[in-house]
Amino acid sequence: MNLVVDVGNTYVKCAIFNFENLLHKSSFTLESFPEEYKKLKSAYPKLEKAIISSVGHLSKAQVDRVAEDLELLVLNSDLNFPFINKYQTPKTLGVDRMALVAAAVDQFPNKNVLVIDAGTCITYDFVTQDKHYLGGAISPGIRLRYKALNNLTANLPLLETRQPDKLIGDSTESAIHSGVIHGVIKEIDGVLEDYIYEYRDLTVILTGGDSKFLSNQLKNTIFANSNFLLEGLNYILEYNSK
């Protein structure tokens, strides 16, 4: 039984897997990690292995505590991965993107796969049917776009994410919503069309915090999976345990 820990700047996501089966998923603040970890250990006494992503946000004492209890793997670029990394600067490739590509190779073997992670940033990661990871793209996510309009201009307000009522905004607020949301949707659809032109047999995965919000608005066929990163981390743990 495996513990998967994905640490962000503010929140921690934890998942419990029995082989590839997801048994539990939770999210909590970084400060709550010691207490929540203790609860998970108590609730799942058969835990044997763990993987931590973005370990820099946890204290050494917290990481050491997990390592004392479980066989711990810390995600980094030096591990074994189930794909050939063609990225020219592999040391700078985010570990979260590595986990997404691992999930793509595991769940869609012999397929060309594009993984779109719609979170703080929108990342595009492409792996070929013969397991060559070629790279992708990074652009600002929805919240970043709202914040940029507020932070980098004198008079535009910071708004909460909302589906625009219409294409043509007839007020400052409705114009911002139209620009941000329609801009993101048109970007993703445009990128997909370019990939589909290059790779006719293409599987597209949409994941990340904004995946649910966006999934029904995109015109191209996609698979939405909010657990894709956690599943990829679990696969990397198993892959390196063999």
N, C-alpha and C positions, 0 to 999 in steps of 0.2 A: 504494500500500500504506500502511495507516494503523496508527499506534501509539496505543492507548487506555490511559490511565493513571488509575486510580481510587485515590486516596490516602486511607487511613483514619488513625485515631489511632495505630495500631501497625503495620498491614500495608498493603502496596501490591499492588493487582491490576493486572496488565498483560495486554493482549491485542493480537494482530496480526490485522488484517483485510485481506483483498484484496476490495475492494468490500464486499459484505455477508457474505462467507464468513469464518468464524472459523478462522484457521490455527494459532493458539497462544494459550494462557492460562497464566499463572503467578501465584503469590502469594508474597510474601517480606516481610521486615521493612523498616521505613522506613529503617533504617541501611544496608541492602544495596542501596538504589536505584542509587547510582552504578555499582557493579559489575555489577548485573543489567542496567541500561540499556546498558552497554558490550557485554555479551554479546548482547543483542537486536539492537543495531545491527550487530554482526558477523555474526549468523546471518541477518539479513534486510536485506541491503544496498540493497534496492529501496524501503525506507521513504522516504516523501516528506512525510507529514503526521502531526501528533500532536494529541491533545487531552488536557488534564490537568484532572481534577476534584478539588476540595478542595485547591487549590494551596497554601494557607496552611501545610500541614504539611511542604512541601519548602522547602529553603533557596533563596534567590534565585539562588545560584550553580548549583544543580542545575537550576532552571527555565531559566536563561540557557543552560546547556549544551544542553538539548533544543532551545531556540530557535535556537541556532547551527547545529544539524545539520538541523532539520526545520522545515517551516512549522507553527508552533505556534498552537493555539487554547486559551485558558484559559476554562474553563466559568464563566459568570456570567449574571446575569439580564438583561444588556443585549444578549445575542446574539439572533439570529433563531431563533424556535422554530416548529415546524409546527402550532401550536395557538394558540387565543385564550385568554389567561390571565385568568380571572375572579377569581382570588385577590385579596382586598382588600388584602393586604400582600405584593405580589410580591417585594419586596426581601428579605423574611424567609423566603421559600420555599426550602427546601434544594435545592441544585443536583442532588443525586442524585434527588430526586423529579421534577425537570424532565426528567431523562434517561429516567426510567421512563415518563413520560407521552409523551415523544417516541417511544419504542419502541412504545407502545400504538397511537399514531396511524399509525405506519409499517406495523406488522405486521397491524393489524386495522382497516383503513379502513372508514368508514361503520358502525362498531359502537360501542355503548356499552360502555366498558371500565373495569373496576375492577382496579387493580393493588395487590396486597398484598405488601409487602416485609417479611418476617419476619427481622429482624436484631436489633441492640441495642434498637431500638424497632420496633414494628409500625406501619407506615404504610399508610394506605388512600388511594389517589388515583383520582379518578373523572374521566373525560373522555367527553363525549357523542359521539354519532355524527356531529354536525356540528362536531367538533373544539373544543368549548368545555370547557376545564378548569375544573371547579367547585370543586375542593379535595378534602377528605377528612377524615382523622382520624389522630391519633397516640396510641399507647398503649405501655406498657412491654412490652418483649420478654421472652422466656423467661428469659434470664440476669439481666435486671434484676429480675425478680420474685423469683428465688431470692436475689439479693443484697439486695434490700429487706427480705425476711423476716429475713435474718441481721443486716443493719446497723441496722435500726430496732427490733429487739427484743433482749431481754437473753439469752434462752436458746435461740433457734432456730439450728441449725447451717447452714452454707453447704454445699449439696449440689451435686453434678454433675447435669446434665440426664439424666433417665431416664424412660422410659415407665412409668407406674404399673402395678403388677400388678393392682390392683383399684380399684373406685370408692371403697370405704370404707376409708380408711387406719386401720390398727389399731396404729400406732406413730407417733412424731413424724415420722420420716423418710418413711414411706409416706403420711402425711397431707399433708406438704409436696408430695411428688411429685404426689399426686392433685389438690391444690388448684391448683398452678401449671399443670400440663399440661392437666387438664380445663378449668380456667378459661380458658386461651388458646384451646383448641379450641371451647368453647362461645361465647366472644366472637366468634371469626371466623365461625363458622356463623351466629350471631345477626345480625351485621352483614350478612352475605351475604343472609340472608332478607329483611332490610329493603330492601336495594338491589334484589333481585329483585322485591319487591312494587311498588317504584316504577318499575323499568325491566325489563320482562319480557324484552326481548331484550338480555341482558347477557353479556358475555364476561369471565371472571375469570382473572387471571394471578397466580400465587403465585411469588415469588422471594425471594432473600435467604438468609442462612446457615442458617436453620432450615427452609427450604422442603422439603427432602427429608424431614426428620423429621416434618413436619406433613402432607405432601400426602396420604398414604394414610389419615389419620385424619379428614379433613373429609368431611362427608356430601354437600356440594354439589359439582357438577361444576366442576373448575378445570383450568387448564393450568399445570403446574409448569415453570419455566424459570430455572435458576440463572444464566444469562448475560444476562438481560434488561437489566440496567443497562448492561453493557458494550456490548450491541447498541444501546441508546439513545444512548450517548455517541458511538459510531461514526456513527450516523445524524445526530446534531447536527453532527458534524464535516463530513460530506458536505453537509448542508443549508446550512451556512454557507460552504462552498467554492464553491457554484454561482454 
